[in-house]
Every structure is written in structure tokens, then in C-alpha cells.
Amino acid sequence: MVCEMETDQIEEMDVEVLPSMWPDDVGTEADKQFNVEKSAGDLDMLKEVDIAEKSAMADLKRLPELMNTTDQGTSQLTNLVKQWEYMQDHAVRLLREELQILTKQREEAEAKELKIIEEHNFESQEPENVPVLDETSDLFRRFRQKKRDKLVDSKKIEIDEEFDTIAYWKQKALSLGKMLEASTERERRLMEKLNESLKTMESHSAPVEELTQNLKRAEGFLHFILQNAPIVMGHQDKDLRYLFIYNKFPSLREQDILGKTDVEIFHGGGVKESQDFKREVLEKGKASKREITFETELFGSKTFLIYVEPVYNKAKETIGINYMGMEVTDQVRKREKMAKLREDNAVRKAMESELTKTIHITEETMRAKQMLATMSHEIRSPLSGVVGMAEILSTTKLDKEQRQLLNVMISSGDLVLQLINDILDLSKVESGVMKLEATKFRPREVVKHVLQTAAASLKKDLTLEGDITDAVPIEVVGDVLRIRQILTNLISNAIKFTHEGKVGIKLKVISEPSFACDNALNGDEEVQNGLTETSVWIRCDVYDSGIGIPGKLAVYLNALPCLFKKYMQASADHARKYGGTGLGLAICKQLVELMGGQLTVTSQVNVGSTFTFILPYKVATSDDHSDDQDEFSDMVDHQPEPDDTTEGYFQFKPLLGSIYSNGGPVIGNNFLPHKVMVTSPIKLINGFVAHPSDDIEQSETVQVENGGYTDESRLKNSSGHCLGSAHQYENGNGRCLSKESESCSSSQASSEGGTVEMESEFTVSSHREEEKAERDLKETSKPKILLVEDNKINIMVAKSMMKQLGYTIDIANNGVEAITAVERSSYDLVLMDVCMPVMDGLKATRLIRSYEESGNWDAAIEAGIDIKTMEDEQVCMRPTNRLPIIAMTANTLAESSEECFANGMDSFISKPVTLQKLKECLQQYLH
Amino acid sequence: MDALVAQLQMQFRDYTISLYQQGFLDDQFTELKKLQDDASPDFVAEVLSLFFEDCVKLIGNMARALDQKGTVDFNQVGASVHQLKGSSSSVGAKRVKGLCVSFKEFCEAKNYEGCVRCLQQVDIEYKTLQTKLQDMFNLEKQIIEAGGRVPQVDIN
């Protein structure tokens, strides 16, 4: 048991001791070098503690055990001895290790030093190549030498002093460390220096790079220019052979060009020119530029601006040229265009200013004409009053002298009236307002009536003849009023300037004159008129055996231009002697030309003059008589007079009697026709065609009647002649008679009749109508008058005037109301304003006329007017007569009378309406 | 009393003649006067008052039409001018009529400035005429009150 105990204890001891046997552990520690000394000290302390504890244990608890087991104590001792030995060994081992470490450190240091030296060597090799650092390298070498010496010294020291002590090694290591440090420092400095020098190197190389950059840019720029400039550049030698060419659009390769001349390479227009130009530059030695147009096959015409300059060698001899060409086709084209535009502009401007001038002048002229026309119109109304009054006066009992004076007064008044009418006509023609009418008429009748009329007023011993060839158609279409006006004018002219012999009218058909062919426009217009009748040209000669037209004027046929000028007479003497306005021929000429004809004159002094006018007429083929013609056709139809239509020759001779031998009443009739041209034909026809029923009366007043009807010529003081001459041709005119008797009893009324004619030159009324009107006024109930007018004030005034004249009137405010009114009740007269709202007077008139023709208001209904009354009634009530519609116009030019007539109006009153005008109008149309 | 009448008559005559001479009136006014008789003793005054009413209305119309700058209906203005021209012509308001003639031309030419100018002138002119005629009527009245007769004035 004890044994067991012992072993157990030993084992226990072992176990117990072992953990305290840490030097083993220490010995096994990897990091011996760090705690060498310390571990040794600790070991001692541990030993002591261990011992003390063990003794304490032994003393107190384990002493008996120890006593019991001495083996155990001996083994413990042995253990302790072993422990000590081990610790000794351990200490030795530690020291050795220390030594080893130190040695190692030294070796390392040495190796490092060597390495540094080597490094130094390596580093110094580079600078050696750079001359700049020569000195430094020397220094290095010397330094290295020193180092080596030092090393050797230190070795010696080591050898001398032996390296037993740690301190010594430590010091050694320290000094080595310092040296190392110093060398590192040097290394650093060297490195710095190196960097510095490197930097300076860099800065040295900068300008070169900049230049390179610039060069590159310049090159790029040049390249860009060459690439993109639309130019051709070349260099040619003395013989103009290409040495260099640059072309933006190369179609030829270099080998095709170099060494050749322009002419050899290209062909076509311009090549030669450019070659010549280059040669010229070469010869003159002066740079210049020129535009040359090349004709190329591919691109057509191309213009190049070529700049050529000579190239010299050092001896100042020309050795070739440089040239540069730029395509400027577009620019040239644009430039040319610009120039042309500028030119056009200038021309246009000039034209414009010219036009403006012309327009200005035309406007001025138009204004003047308008003014003249307006003035004339304004003058006419009061003048007609004056003449009218004078005429009324002439119907009263007067003594011879008074009558004479009165006649002069009337004739003067008539002259002024005639002048004004002339002016009006002229301005109408010139302003283009005058429109021609196309009516059927019989040339023979016209000639006859004109001659009759002229003869009626003839106070000279003249024979008036009319000669119409058979070829002249019985009826032709033309503006009979104008033709009559021309004829009357020419005849009265002829009579005026002829003191004896004869005056006549000759009519014959001619072939189309040359001027008409030239003036094809007229022909076209005629065709366009839609008239299917064939055209016939009639030449009309008005000849006389008068004083002729003196001077050079007569030499030329057409070149009597001033004769046809307004206000121009053959001479001032003539003007004084014969009077007249000087407008007559101008009007004739204008009228003839307006109708597409020509007026010429031939004349011989003291032998006579012949005025010839050639006019185209249409030949009426159909035999139905249109409404236009009723003034003639009615007459003819009722009283057929074969002679009248076919007779080709008339002669009228005046009966010369004493002017004043006839009684007052005869002269008193003079007032009647001033405005003959229109009114007279009918009267003449009336006169010519005898009314059997009137024969009885006729015998009583043969002498009286004619004055009223035939006093055509405005030569009032010749009334006596009138009487005589009229008596000759106009017997059988019963109407005159009755008129005469009437006029005695109611001079007032007849005087009004007279002025009616003065006022409205287009009216076709006859005295019969006037008489009838007068009678009607007395006998029948009051006539119904409709006033169509939109202006309240005008209505008020007109109404008042009507009241004073003894009429009452109905009012309509516009065309529509007018039509409604006309449709509801029948009127005897309509006074129609032209310019009205809703529907103007012209349209209303047209619609009323349409009703009269068709018997229904379809046209009006179509125009949107509400017609309510029964149709049957309308038809029954349909007036058999044409309802007289009188236009009221504000301005004769603007609202032309022609327009009024064209729309079916019968006459017109110019505004403002005066009592006088109204009176005249009513007298004329109410019957 | 007679002296007063004579003086008034003289004054009336001079005044009337001056109206003609200054171009305010023309013969148509004389026509108008002729229409005045015992049956319608105030005819002239009636017509004239109608005329001036017309003036006010038409000028108002024109001013309204012309006021719409940019889209002026010249036809409308022209229609009014035409009316006014007719009226003034009928009463013998010569200056107004004359202005209307040029006004109408401006209208046809669609000349806005011209139209406006004419409108202003017409406005002034008719008002002037109104005053003048009022004076004339006053004179007439005074003559009648004084027991005299309004004399027939011979313009020429």
C-alpha cells in the first residue's frame, strides 16, 4: 500500500511538479531571443518560490509523508538537480542563440551596406553618361573610395577589438545604421537631383514640340484649303507645260496633265483664250486676273476667274507661271442677273414715273372734262329757262323792234345751248360714256329730213340736194341719232360757208375701205354684237360750193387736222364772220370714229369743200320692225309712202321772202324746236305724210304751221324764211295747224312744250302728243304719278312741287315698292330715282318693261318680289301703252342717260329736280 | 315801325344774299322757297328740319361705320354719303353737297383719311348752315312780328 502510495505520490509529484517545470516550456518557446535575460531572472525567483512552497508543504502537511518515504525525497532532489542542470543548459543555449542573432545582424548589416554601395555604383553609372554631371560622378567615385576605406577600417577594428561584447556589436550596429542613414540621405538627394535634371530636360524639349504642333496645324489648314477650295492651282513652265496642278475635281490624272499645255489637254471654247492670257502674262511679266468662260462638254458653260502671276528665277528671268483658277459661273450668272435686274428696275421706274405722269395728266384732264360736263349741264338748265321765257315772250304782242331784239336774244340763247350740248357730247365721247345704239333706219329718209330741216331755215339762195344711189339699202342698222347729228352738223356748216350755188348730200355704197381692214378690231366688235346682218360701207359726201378752206390746209385731204380740233376754225377771220363754236367738226369726227368710220375733207378755195365720211352699217335682213324702230316704222306702217322709202333724189329750194313781212303769230312759233336732231324727224315725217282729215284746217293756216316744225337751224332771225320754205315742203301738215290755234289760246302750255324739247334731246315726242297732254290735262281726271325715291327730303320737295303743279303723287321708296305699286294700280307716269337701296331704278324699270312685253311679272317674281294680285286681272289690266318712266339722275356722266335708255327709261331729269324740269317732263309725258 | 321793318327787311336781304354768295346755298334753295305758299307756309322750315335730322342721322351712321378702323365698310359709308348728297342737293345746301361729292370720291377710292376728313368737314358745314339758317328764320320771324312781309330776295 505504501508503495502504491509512494508511486502514486511520485506520480502525483510528477504531475504536480511538471507544470511548475516551465523552463522546458521556455526552452521550447520560439521567441527566445526577446526574453533572454528576463527569463533567467524569473527562473531564479520561481525556484525560490517553489522551494519555499514545497518546504511549507513538506513542513505542514507532507512532512510525515516525506518521512515515510525518503525515496520520494531523493527522487525529488534528483529532479531538482536535473532541473537546475537543464536550466544551466538552457541559459547557455540562450546565450548562444543571442550570439547567433547578433552575428546574423551584423552580417545582415554588412550585406546591406554592400548592397547600398552596389546600388550607389549602379546609380552613379547613369550620371556618368551625362556630361553635365561629370563632377558629381567624380565626387561619387571619391566618396565610394572613402567608404571602402572605412569599411576596411571597421573590419580592422572588429578584428582588433574582437567582437566578444554585445555593447561593442551594438555600437557597431549603430554606427553602421548611421552610415546607412547617411547613404540613404545621399541617395535621396541624388534622386532629387536626377529628377530635377529630368525636369529641365523636359522644359528644354517644349519649344520643339510647339513648333511641331504649329506645323501640323498649318499643314492641316493647307490641307483643308486644298481639299475644299473650289479652285484649280497650277504651276507651268515657260512653255506653259504643267509642272504642278491641283484640281479639286480631278477628272484627269497627273500623268495626263504634267508636262503638257492647256491646249494639249483641254479643248473647247475658252482654252485658247486662257492659254493666250497666260502667255501674255508671261511676256509682260505682270500678274493679272481675268474671267474666262470655258465651254466644257460635261458641265456646259463654266466661267473661271483666273489669276496668273509670273515666276522668276534668281536672275529675274521668267521661268514659268503660277496660276489659280476659281469657278465663278454662279457668281457671274448672279452678277449678270443683278445687272439685268437693276437695268429692268431702272426702266420700270422710268416707265412708272412716266405712267404716273400720264395718269396724273389723264386724271387732270378727266377732272377738267368732268368739270366741263358738269358745268355745261348746270348751265343748260337755267339757260333753257331763259330761252324758254324769251320764246314765251315772243308769243305775246310785240312791236317790230322788240321782236327783232327778242329774236336775237333767242338765237343767241340757242347758240349757247348748242355750244353746251356740243361740249356735253364731246366730253361724253371722250370719256367713253357715249354708247352707240343700233337701230334700224332708212338712210334716204334721214338724208331727206336733214335736208328738209336745213332748207326750212335757209335764208340764202341755195339749192339743197340729196342723191342716194340705188345700191344703198332701204334699211340699215346704225345709230341714227348720231348719224343725223353728223349730217346736220356738216350740212349746216356747208350752208354757213356757202353763199350761192348748192349744198348737197351724196350717199353711195363702197367696198370696205383700207383703214377698216387695218382696224380689224371694229370688224370683230361688229361680229360680236351678235348681229347676223351683213355689213355695208356707205360713203357720204357733204359738198358745197362755198368759200372753201383756204391755204395749205386744203392741200391735204386728211391733213386738215386743226379743222377737226376742238374750238379750232380755219382762221380767226372766219370765226368772227361766221360765228360758231368750233366744236362741230370735232364732234363729227369723234362720232364717226366712234362708229368705226372715217371723216375726211377735200377743199378748194372759192370752189367748195366736200366732207366725206365713211361708215359701216349692218344691213337689216329681217323685215319685222323691232320696237327700237317704232318711231319710224309706226309711221311707215300707218301711212305707207312708197316714194319715201325708195326715192333716191331730193331737191329743196328756198322760197325767198321778206323776213319780217309775216305777222307776229308766225314768228311766234319759232320757239318750238331747238333741239332738232332728234325731235324733228318724226315731226317731219308727220308733216310729210299728210293727214287727209287735217286738210281743212291746213288751208286756213298754211303759213303758220311750218314755223313750228321746221325751224331746225337755230337761226332765229330767219323765221320768215322758215315760213316760206316750210310752206313749200310741208303742206299737208294738219297737226301744225291745230297746234297753232292751240298755241294762241294757251301760250303757256306750248311754251312749256318747247322747252321740253330743249331739255331732253332724246325725246321723240311730237307736238301732237303735247297737245293731247294739254287736252288731257283739262279734260280727263288727274293723272296718276308714281314717285320712286328713297330720300325723304327729295320726296318732300318733289311732292310739294307736284302739288304746286296741281298733281298728287304716290310714293315708293325703292325699286321693289315701285314694282309692287305699278302692279297694283296703273300709273300714267313714273319718276324713278336711279340709285336706290334694295333695288335700283334701272332694274325696276327693266322688270316693269319685261312685264309690259310678256304680260306677266315672272321676271319680277324671279327677282324675289312678292306679287300677290291675281294673274288674270293683271293680264286684263295690262296697259296697252308703254308706261313712261322718267329717270332722276344725280349726275349725267356717272349715271349716264344712255344707261337709263338702255334699261328702258324714256327720259331723264337731272337732279336736283326743279319745278321747271318737272313741269316740262309732265307736260311731255302726261296725256 | 315801318323803319324797323325796312331795316329788318334790308338786313334779311343782305343776309340771304351773303348766304348765297358764300356758297352756303344755291338755286335749289330758291326753288324750295318758291314751293312755300299759303297752303304750306312752313314748308321750307319743315324740309330743312327734316334735312338736318337727316344730317344728324347720316353723319352718325358714317361716323359709326368709319369708327371701325381696319374693317371699314366703305359701301355703307358711300350709301350714306349718297343719301346726304341727294338731300343736300334737294334743299340747296351747296357746301354740304360739294363736300359730299368729294366724300363720295374718297369712299370709292376707299381712302380712310379722306373720308374722316370729309366727315368732319361735313359735320362742321351742316352745323354752320343750321346756325345761319336759324338766323335767317329768326330774321323772318322778326319781320313778321314787326308787321312786315318777308321780301323776295333776288339772288342775281
Chai-1 contact restraints between the chains, C-beta under 6 A:
chainA,res_idxA,chainB,res_idxB,connection_type,confidence,min_distance_angstrom,max_distance_angstrom,comment,restraint_id
A,N791,B,Q83,contact,1.0,0.0,6.0,A-B,restraint_1
A,N791,B,G86,contact,1.0,0.0,6.0,A-B,restraint_2
A,N791,B,S87,contact,1.0,0.0,6.0,A-B,restraint_3
A,I793,B,L50,contact,1.0,0.0,6.0,A-B,restraint_4
A,I793,B,F51,contact,1.0,0.0,6.0,A-B,restraint_5
A,I793,B,S87,contact,1.0,0.0,6.0,A-B,restraint_6
A,I793,B,S90,contact,1.0,0.0,6.0,A-B,restraint_7
A,N794,B,G86,contact,1.0,0.0,6.0,A-B,restraint_8
A,N794,B,S90,contact,1.0,0.0,6.0,A-B,restraint_9
A,M796,B,V47,contact,1.0,0.0,6.0,A-B,restraint_10
A,V797,B,S90,contact,1.0,0.0,6.0,A-B,restraint_11
A,S800,B,L35,contact,1.0,0.0,6.0,A-B,restraint_12
A,S800,B,F43,contact,1.0,0.0,6.0,A-B,restraint_13
A,Q804,B,L35,contact,1.0,0.0,6.0,A-B,restraint_14
A,K911,B,S89,contact,1.0,0.0,6.0,A-B,restraint_15
A,P912,B,Q28,contact,1.0,0.0,6.0,A-B,restraint_16
A,P912,B,S89,contact,1.0,0.0,6.0,A-B,restraint_17
A,P912,B,S90,contact,1.0,0.0,6.0,A-B,restraint_18
A,T914,B,E31,contact,1.0,0.0,6.0,A-B,restraint_19
